């Protein structure tokens, strides 16, 4: 089963001073070839954060250099890019039907649905994903990819 990485897993891999970098690197280091999947949503999220001066401060990236950094990560043999799977919309409807409104509901439910339909295990530092019943979820704090 592949691990679908949340933005909060990808971003620390790209930012040397990130507070979760060591844990992200530790877990990523235990992944095998093709184990870690990225979606368009998580890729765009990482690019958005790299180019955000409020997040990056003086280390803010220009779009070209942010894209180059992401492409270097994506060149790693442990990473695969997944396209949106069929059936995602139905899974999304089921996940949001049982949830209260929260600021990240739609993107979190989308990512949870993506992982579920793609047969992947979602990996994140965000405990909030545990609210999605039936989602195969690894809270990154709890250990390496396994």
N, C-alpha and C positions, 0 to 999 in steps of 0.2 A: 504494500500500500504506500503510495506517495504521500508526502507531507506538503500540504498547500500552505505556504508561508504568508502570514499576515504582514502588513506594512511594518508593524513594530518589530518584526524579525529581520526584514530586509534592510531597513534603515540603519540599524546599528552595525550591520556588516559593511556599510558604506561610509560610516562616520567614526573616525578613530577616537574621538573624545566622548562618544555616547555612553551613558551610564550602563546600558545593557550589552555593550559590545563584547565583553569577555564571555558572558553566558551565551550570547548568540554565536560567537566563534566556537565555543566549546561544543555546543550542540550541532552546529553546522559541520564541525570537524569530524563528528561521528557518522555523518551521512555517507551513503554509498553513491555510486554513479546513478544518476537519474532519480534520486530519492526526493529532491526538493523541487516542488513545482511553484511557479509564479503565474499569476493571472494578470490580465491587462490592468485590472483595478489596483492590484498591489504594486505593480510596476509604476503606474501613473502616480500613485500615492507617494512612493519613494522619490520620484522626480519632483513632485510638488514640494515636498519637505526640503529637499536639497536646494531648491531655488527660493526658499522662503527666508527672507532676512530676519524675521522674528524668531525663527527656529534656529537658523545657522549663525546668526550674528555676523562677525567679520569673515567667517568662512563660507558665506553664501556662494553658491555655484551659479554660473551662467548656464543657460539651457544646454549649450553644446557640451560643456564639461560634465554636467550632471548626467546627460545621456551617455557619454563616454564611460563614466564610472559605473553606471548600471550595466552597460554592455560588457565591461570587463568582468563583472560579477556573473552575468549570464553566460559568459564563455566557459565558466567552470563546468566540468563534466558532471557534477552532482546536481546541476540545475536543469530543469526542463520547463518549457513554456507551454501552458495549457490554454486552449481556446475554450470559450464558453460552451458548456455541454448542453445537449438537448435535454429538456425537462427541467431546466433551471427555474423557469417562471412558476411552475406548479409547486416546486419545493419552496420557493420564496414565499408564496402565498401561505403555505402551511406553517412556516417558521414565524411569520409576522402575525398570524391569526391569534397566537397565544401570548403575544408580548405587549407590554405597555409601551407607550411612546417614550423614546429616549433620544438624545441628540444623535447617536450613532446607529440607531435601529436599522435603518435601511441599508447602509453599507455593511454593517455586521451581518445582517440577515442574508444579504446578497452573497457575502463571502462564505458564510456557513452553508448556504444552499449550493453554491458552486462546489465546495468540498464534498458535500453529501452526494450530489448527483455524479460527480467525477470519481467517486469511490476513493477519495483522499482523506487523510486525517489533517484537520486544521491545526496549525501550530502557531501559538501567539503568546505574548506576555499578558494579554487581556483576559482576566477572569470572567468577564461578562459573557463570553461565548458559552459558558457552561449553562446558560439559560435555554439554549436551543436543544430540546430533547431529541435524542437519537443521533446527535452529531458526534462523530469520532473526533475528539478534541484532546490535544496535548498542551497543557499549560507549560510554557517553556521553563519556568522556574523549577518545575518538578523533575527535570532530568533531560538527558540527551535523547536524540531521535532513537527510537527503538521499536 
